[in-house]
Amino acid sequence: MQSISPALAWLLRDQIGTSNSVYTAQGYVESTTNEEMYHFIAGDGFRAYLILFLTGLSVYAVTNQTIRPVYHRLMLVFFILLAVPWTSNFFGKYVHVYLSWRWLWAIPFPVMAAAAVAGLYRCASERTGRLSGSFAVAAILSGFVLVSPKWVLSEHNYTELGWPRFKLPSDSIHLDHFGKDATVMNGRLYLEGSSEGF
């Protein structure tokens, strides 16, 4: 579905319209680069480069002869688009403002990196046993988690460990579609002047 979204946005560009700005970590700005958008979604420092390295390494992990040629072409297109510095800017301005970073998720590089780790596990397990394969995977995962300046579970990364809850900033919100204010109580939404909850 993610890969259909860019194509659908392009087909509906007349209804959506083009934009003079793109969306980045700093909000709406005039222009951006692939490097900025990649760090926006993959993080900073070594973690971002490790996942990109593993994504490239994944071409050796996919061994199915039916999938392999298609996968190699997908990787080639991904790295060509990533090498052109203005791809994110182009998608953000001429397709859809949020596509400046979402195009990177249309190419599921975290899944590709996971395929590389699985391939490493398979290779290490076949040669020296499952214990060494498990150790190799644990070393990569530890490196991914520990070496970045931002912890995955941290306030700085806007994440925390807890039960799911509503992501509204307060119990009161304004609904533009209805032109009314609403209140959230006990998991239900109550429109102003109504006792019926949704």
N, C-alpha and C positions, 0 to 999 in steps of 0.2 A: 504494500500500500504506500510505503514511503516513497518508492521510486515513481509511483503514479502521480503523486502530489506535484512535483515540479512540472511535469508535462501538462497536467490539468491547469495549473496556474498560468502556464504559458498560453494555452488555448483560450483561457478566459481573461487574458490580459486587457482586452478592450473593456470588459466589465469592471475589472479590478483597477486598471489604470497603472501607469508607470509612476515611479516615485523619484523625487529629487534627493531622497535620503536613504540610508540603509540602517539596519538595526545592529548594534554592536554591544559590547559590555558597558560602554559609556552611554547607552541609549541610542537615540536617532542622531546620526552624524552624516556629513556630506559624502564621505567615501571611506573605503576600507581596503584591506589587503587580505589575501589568503592566510598569510602568517598570523595576522591579528585574529582572524576568525577561527583558525585552527587552535590557537591558544585559548580562545574564548570557550571552545567546547571540550578540548582535551586537557586543559590545565597548563601549568607553567613548568619550566625546567626539564629535568631529566625524564619525568613521567610522560610528557608529551612526545619526546623523542623516542622513548622506549616503545610506546604504543605504535608509533609510525614505523619504527624498525621492525616490530613484530608483524605489522600489517604487510610490509614488503616481504618478509620471510615466509608468510603464509602460502606463497605460490609453491613452495616446496612441500608444504604439508598436505595440500589437496592432491590425493592420489587417484581418485576416481577418474577413469579415462573419458567418461561422458561429460563430466563437469569441468575437468581441468582446462580444456581450450577456452571455454566460455569464461572461466574464472581468470585466466591469464589476460584475456582481452579486457575484462572489467577492471583488473588491477592496472593495466596499461592506461586506460581512459582516466582512472582515478588519479594516477600520478601525473599524467599530462595536465589535467585540469588543475591539480594542486601546484604544478610547476609554473603555470601562467599566473602571475601575481594578481591579476585583476578579475579572476573568475568570480570571486565572492561579490565584488563590486558590481559586475555586470548582472549577475543573477538578482542582486538586491535592488538594482535600479530598473531593470528592464523586464523582470519576470514578476517578482514579489519582494517586498521590503524585507521579510523575514527569511527569504531564501538565501540571503547573504551568508548565513551560517547553517541553515537547515539542509542545504545541498550536501554538506559533509555527512549528515545522517542518512541521506538517501543512499549513499555508498556506506554500507554498515561496517566501517572499519573496526569497531570494537569486536564484532563477531569474527572478522578476519584475523585480528590479533589473537583471539581465543583459539582459532584454528591452528595458528602457529604454535601456541603453547601446547595444544593437544598433540600436534605432530612431534614436538620435542619430547613429550612424555612417551609417545609410542616408540620413537627412535631409541631413547635412553632405556626404556623397558625391554626392548628386543635385544639390545646389546649387553646390558649389565643387570637386568632385573627390575622388578617394579619399585623396589626401594629407591634406587637411583633415579628412576623416572619421577617418583614422587618428590624426591629432594630437588630435582631440577625445576619442577613446577613451583615448589615452595620458595625456592630462591628467586625466581622471576616475580612471583606475586609479592614477596617481601620487598624486593627492589622497587616494584611499582608503588607500593604503599609507603615505604619509609624514606625514599630519597627526594621526594618533592617538597618544596617549601610549604605547600598547603596539605594538611591532613584531609583525607577523604571525609571522615566524620568530624567536622569542626564547624564552629560558628563562622570562622573566616571563609569557609567553603559553602556556607548557608545550608548545612546539613546537620542533623542530629538523629540519635537513635531513640525511637519512641513509637507509641501507637499512632496510627493514622488519625488525622483530625482535619477539620475544615481549615482552608488556607486563606480565610478572609481576615483582613487587618483588624476588624472589630465586629461587634454583634449587629451593627447597623450599616446598610449599604444603600446606594441609590441605583435604581433600575431604570436606565435611560429608555428602554423599550416601552415601559409602562408610564414613565414620567412620574414615578412615585418612589418613596423610600420604603425599605423593607427591614424587618428585624429577624434575626436568626435566634430561635429558642428551641432547645431540646431537639436539635437536628432537623427542624422544619423552618421554612421561610414564610413569614407573615407579612403580607402587604399592608401598607399604612391604611387604617380604617377598615381592615378586614379581620375577622376572627378565624378564618379558614387558613390552615397551614398547608403548604405544598411540600 
